[in-house]
Amino acid sequence: MTERTTADTEQSQPNQPSIEGYRERYQRFTALPASGRSREEVLAEMTEIASLEEGRWRQGYASGSVYNGDPDHIAFLNDVYALNSQSNPLHTDLWPSALKYESEIVAMTATMLGGRDIGDGPGSDSGVAGTMSSGGSESIALAMKAYRDHAKQVRGITEPDMIVPISAHAAFDKAAQYFGIKIVHVPTGPDGRADVAATAAAISDNTIVIVGSAPSFPHGVIDPIEELSELARSRGIGFHADACLGAFVLPWAEKLGYPVPGFDFRLPGVTSMSADTHKYGYAAKGTSVVLYRSAALRRFQYFAMTDWPGGMYASPSFAGSRAGALSAACWAALVSIGEDGYLDATRRILATADSVKEGLDRDFPELEIIGDPLYVIAFGSVDPDVDIYRIFDVLTGLGWSLNGLHRPAALHLCITLRHTSPGFAERFLSDLRASIAVVRSNPSAEGGMAPIYGMANTIPDRGVVFDALLDHIDGWYRMT
Ligand SMILES: Cc1ncc(COP(=O)(O)O)c(C=O)c1O
């Protein structure tokens, strides 16, 4: 892929717009306007808002978030979206194209993830099977629901449990809560990888699935998927490899000669995977793929109802009507980028990540990288005078949008194509150096996220912190 750099080259500190700012600056609606505004006016206002928000992600100040962001790529996806904006995969008679795009996305992803030689290959009744979903969380939830219903029917398990490393994405806890599955968390070692012995010890007669990440969201490290999936296989239990972050990077990293341990369907114990097309697949937000080793397991994901007055009803995922245009744009992303494009993108991302990691190791004795990550780089402070959350605050003030982690206290930077312009690593390391200097020169500064993170970590009553999180979401919708 070629990269057209426009705003990328502007290194000035980006805008930091806020919802409060928008509420002051633009008319607010708590009811429909009595008569509609002109399209020109609506477009002008929304164009202005989008341009206020563009700088931070386009110039590479965001961790993850926008994985491609090249203006030509975005324009291409927008064209494809526009062509297909009325498509709804629920109405296959009207839009058979949605079936073509979705089945091919699933098959291409399965082939990339080691499914080529299983049965008669992806797309066949005997091969790796899957469906589209709206994102990583939905792919994970769909797989957990499938395991629950499969275990109930095949093994008679009515009180299921699932074994999940603490580093796995919160979507697993969400699924456990939604579907009434007991979740058993297992610890990770100092390198951030799931503890295999603890996993083995946690298995019960009711265990329906064991989980591993490739790589994990917090620390970007790949769990020992080979050992974990073998453990699951030897006990007749399912194993889900969450490759939401890694599916479209690790196969190419492996080809480039980076050390990538087994993580996909080439391991016989891996029975399902989640793979986010809307991350490193470079599709627009709103698509992901969930895959199963067999079509038989996939059937437990589906919903079907034979006696509804509204007609025969069946759907593969949680939504009813869906945006077929997102699947069309996803298909267009995959086939326009191709193997050579993903290989090239991965090469650039990993080279940038190597520069950032080398800089951190070489020039920042007060910081320590957690584990041995490839491209999601988490680091904490080993100097009691340098509070990592204060660094977080100062970096945020400079326009950065990193991810704050806890247990242990750390930050992470998820490297994307937005970070591969020349000079990015130097810019990040230089802002980091400046932030540490600010923190050292003013150790008792107040405000920002540092006290909130510090306090939220130490409050023994987790119910208080839980309620604060719900209050926070209430705030998103409050207009008074
Ligand atoms: C490893 C991993 N799994 C699952 C998810 C959830 O994906 P989504 O935010 O698309 O629901 C993420 C998101 O970052 C992730 O990193």
The ligand as an SDF file (V2000), in Angstrom:
LIG
                    3D

 16 16  0  0  0  0  0  0  0  0999 V2000
   -7.2760   -9.1110   22.3830 C   0  0  0  0  0  0  0  0  0  0  0  0
   -8.5950   -8.4240   22.2030 C   0  0  0  0  0  0  0  0  0  0  0  0
   -9.7250   -9.1440   22.2550 N   0  0  0  0  0  0  0  0  0  0  0  0
  -10.9370   -8.5670   22.1010 C   0  0  0  0  0  0  0  0  0  0  0  0
  -11.0690   -7.2160   21.8980 C   0  0  0  0  0  0  0  0  0  0  0  0
  -12.4390   -6.6050   21.7810 C   0  0  0  0  0  0  0  0  0  0  0  0
  -12.6420   -6.0460   20.5290 O   0  0  0  0  0  0  0  0  0  0  0  0
  -13.7630   -4.9580   20.2220 P   0  0  0  0  0  0  0  0  0  0  0  0
  -13.3480   -3.6980   20.9210 O   0  0  0  0  0  0  0  0  0  0  0  0
  -13.7430   -4.8760   18.7430 O   0  0  0  0  0  0  0  0  0  0  0  0
  -15.0520   -5.4590   20.7400 O   0  0  0  0  0  0  0  0  0  0  0  0
   -9.9120   -6.4390   21.8360 C   0  0  0  0  0  0  0  0  0  0  0  0
  -10.0060   -4.9970   21.6380 C   0  0  0  0  0  0  0  0  0  0  0  0
   -9.0410   -4.2770   21.6660 O   0  0  0  0  0  0  0  0  0  0  0  0
   -8.6520   -7.0590   21.9920 C   0  0  0  0  0  0  0  0  0  0  0  0
   -7.5150   -6.3370   21.9630 O   0  0  0  0  0  0  0  0  0  0  0  0
  1  2  1  0
  2  3  1  0
  2 15  2  0
  3  4  2  0
  4  5  1  0
  5  6  1  0
  5 12  2  0
  6  7  1  0
  7  8  1  0
  8  9  2  0
  8 10  1  0
  8 11  1  0
 12 13  1  0
 12 15  1  0
 13 14  2  0
 15 16  1  0
M  END
$$$$
